[in-house]
Amino acid sequence: MTMAVPEDSNTPYTLPTPSKELNALQGIHYEMPSDLDAFYRMYARPQLRYAATVLGDMKAAREVVRRLYGHLALNWSVVLLQDGGPEAYAWRVLKMRVEMHLRMNVGPSADGRSTTPTGTARTTAVHDAVRATLEHMRTQLAAIDSPLGLYTAITALPERQFDVIILQYVLGYPCKQAADIMGITAATARTHRRLARKRIATKLGIDLGDDEEKE
């Protein structure tokens, strides 16, 4: 199992370990496998940061990630056999639970109608992505008149490309670590980033040049 570099744990992005969560249930004693413990320490914080960015709600993000690790803890032996490894499986489940939370918590919009879950899922994250992308590609994007076009372009990105932009540009993970978090190869992450830049450039009608970011 490929592991990314652990992050500094002295941050607000912390959670109780799955063993503490499960031991709190009456009649259950759970001993977390060492490889799951290592996985948790490596990936829980970036997964929580991603969920908080997309949901725009730290409390909801904590609940989503708690449920994710409860599921992983109870099914770890099966998770290890999944295609793409536990990283890819955990990322799929995280995305599913984020989407599920959004669909179950649709609130009224300003006009009193229900908000669209898909729109809600990206609203906060897109604002962050626009700011980060403007900063990251300041020179190339200097010619655009308004960030509105960039907002539209990022909103329209396919899911994997959107995730890479969030993990790299908004949350600041290098390509290799973003790839590990998603359970994909660094080459695949670079391809998603390159295609995202190409889509953004096409939407804005500008030339962003080659993707020559140092890894």
C-alpha positions in Angstrom: 0.0 0.0 0.0 1.5 3.3 -1.1 1.5 5.9 1.7 1.7 9.7 1.4 3.6 11.8 3.9 1.7 12.2 7.2 0.5 15.7 8.0 1.0 17.8 11.2 -1.6 16.6 13.6 -1.7 19.8 15.6 -4.5 21.3 13.6 -8.3 21.6 13.9 -8.6 18.8 11.4 -8.5 16.0 13.9 -10.8 13.1 14.7 -11.0 10.3 17.3 -9.6 7.0 16.0 -12.1 4.4 14.8 -11.1 2.2 17.8 -12.2 4.9 20.2 -15.5 5.4 18.3 -16.3 1.6 18.2 -15.2 1.0 21.8 -17.7 3.6 22.8 -20.5 1.3 21.7 -21.8 -0.9 24.5 -20.6 -4.5 24.3 -18.0 -3.9 21.6 -14.3 -4.0 22.0 -12.4 -3.2 18.8 -8.6 -3.5 18.3 -7.7 -1.5 15.2 -5.3 -3.4 12.8 -1.9 -1.7 12.5 -2.3 -1.1 8.8 -5.7 0.6 9.3 -4.2 2.7 12.0 -1.4 3.8 9.7 -4.0 4.5 6.9 -6.1 6.6 9.3 -3.1 8.6 10.4 -2.1 9.2 6.8 -5.4 10.0 5.2 -8.1 11.0 7.7 -6.9 14.7 7.8 -6.7 15.3 4.1 -10.1 13.5 3.6 -11.5 15.8 6.3 -10.1 18.9 4.7 -11.6 17.9 1.4 -15.0 17.2 2.8 -15.0 20.5 4.8 -14.1 22.4 1.6 -16.8 20.8 -0.5 -19.5 20.8 2.2 -18.5 24.2 3.6 -19.3 22.8 7.1 -16.7 21.4 9.4 -19.2 19.7 11.7 -20.8 17.9 8.8 -17.4 17.0 7.4 -16.4 15.4 10.7 -19.5 13.3 10.7 -19.0 12.2 7.1 -15.4 11.1 7.8 -16.3 9.5 11.1 -18.9 7.4 9.3 -16.3 6.6 6.6 -13.8 5.2 9.1 -16.5 3.3 11.0 -17.3 1.6 7.7 -13.6 0.9 6.9 -13.0 -0.4 10.4 -15.8 -2.9 10.3 -14.9 -4.0 6.7 -11.1 -3.6 6.6 -10.2 -7.1 5.5 -12.6 -6.8 2.5 -11.4 -3.2 1.8 -7.9 -4.5 1.4 -9.1 -6.7 -1.5 -10.8 -3.9 -3.5 -9.6 -2.8 -6.9 -7.2 0.1 -6.7 -6.4 -0.6 -3.1 -7.8 0.9 0.1 -7.0 4.5 -0.9 -9.2 4.3 -4.0 -11.9 2.6 -2.2 -11.9 5.0 0.7 -12.0 8.0 -1.7 -15.0 6.5 -3.5 -16.9 6.0 -0.2 -15.9 9.5 1.0 -17.3 11.0 -2.2 -20.5 8.9 -1.9 -21.0 10.0 1.7 -20.4 13.6 0.9 -22.9 13.5 -1.9 -25.4 11.6 0.3 -25.1 14.2 3.1 -25.8 16.9 0.6 -28.8 15.2 -0.9 -30.2 14.6 2.6 -29.7 18.2 3.7 -31.1 20.3 0.8 -32.1 23.6 2.2 -34.3 26.4 0.8 -32.8 29.0 -1.5 -33.5 32.7 -1.4 -36.6 32.3 -3.4 -38.0 29.6 -1.1 -37.3 26.7 -3.5 -35.1 23.8 -2.7 -31.4 24.2 -3.6 -29.9 21.8 -6.1 -27.7 19.2 -4.4 -25.1 19.2 -7.2 -24.9 23.0 -7.1 -24.7 23.0 -3.3 -21.9 20.4 -3.4 -19.6 22.7 -5.4 -20.6 26.2 -4.4 -18.2 26.7 -1.5 -15.5 24.6 -3.1 -15.7 26.5 -6.4 -15.3 29.9 -4.7 -12.1 28.5 -3.0 -10.9 27.0 -6.2 -11.3 30.2 -8.2 -9.3 32.2 -5.6 -6.6 29.5 -5.5 -6.4 29.1 -9.3 -6.2 32.9 -9.8 -3.3 32.9 -7.3 -1.7 29.8 -8.8 -1.8 31.0 -12.4 -1.7 34.8 -11.7 0.4 35.6 -14.9 -1.6 33.4 -17.3 -5.0 34.7 -16.0 -4.0 38.3 -15.8 -5.8 39.0 -19.1 -9.3 37.9 -18.0 -11.7 40.7 -17.2 -13.7 39.0 -14.4 -13.4 35.8 -12.3 -16.9 34.9 -13.3 -15.8 33.0 -16.4 -13.3 31.1 -14.3 -16.0 30.3 -11.8 -18.2 28.9 -14.6 -15.3 26.9 -16.1 -14.3 25.3 -12.7 -18.0 24.5 -12.0 -18.2 22.6 -15.3 -15.1 20.4 -14.7 -15.6 16.7 -14.6 -15.5 15.2 -11.1 -11.9 13.8 -11.1 -10.5 17.0 -12.7 -12.4 19.1 -10.1 -11.0 16.9 -7.2 -7.4 17.4 -8.4 -7.9 21.1 -8.6 -9.3 21.2 -5.1 -6.6 18.9 -3.6 -3.7 20.7 -5.4 -4.7 24.3 -5.8 -7.0 24.9 -2.8 -5.6 22.5 -0.2 -2.0 22.7 -1.4 -1.1 19.1 -1.8 1.7 18.2 -4.3 0.7 16.0 -7.2 2.0 12.8 -5.7 0.2 13.3 -2.4 -3.1 14.3 -4.1 -2.8 11.1 -6.2 -2.2 9.0 -3.1 -5.2 10.5 -1.4 -7.4 9.7 -4.4 -5.9 6.3 -4.9 -4.7 7.0 -8.4 -1.2 7.3 -9.9 0.7 10.6 -10.0 0.7 10.3 -13.8 -3.1 10.1 -13.8 -3.4 13.1 -11.4 -1.1 15.1 -13.8 -3.4 14.1 -16.7 -6.5 15.3 -14.8 -4.8 18.6 -13.9 -3.6 19.1 -17.5 -7.1 18.4 -18.9 -8.6 20.7 -16.3 -6.3 23.5 -17.3 -7.1 22.9 -21.0 -10.9 23.0 -20.3 -10.5 26.2 -18.3 -8.4 27.8 -21.0 -11.0 26.8 -23.7 -13.9 28.2 -21.6 -12.0 31.5 -21.1 -10.6 31.7 -24.6 -7.1 32.2 -23.4 -3.8 30.3 -23.6 -2.6 28.9 -20.2 0.5 27.5 -21.8 2.0 24.1 -20.9 1.5 22.5 -17.5 5.1 22.6 -16.3 4.5 22.6 -12.5 7.3 21.1 -10.5 6.4 18.0 -8.5 
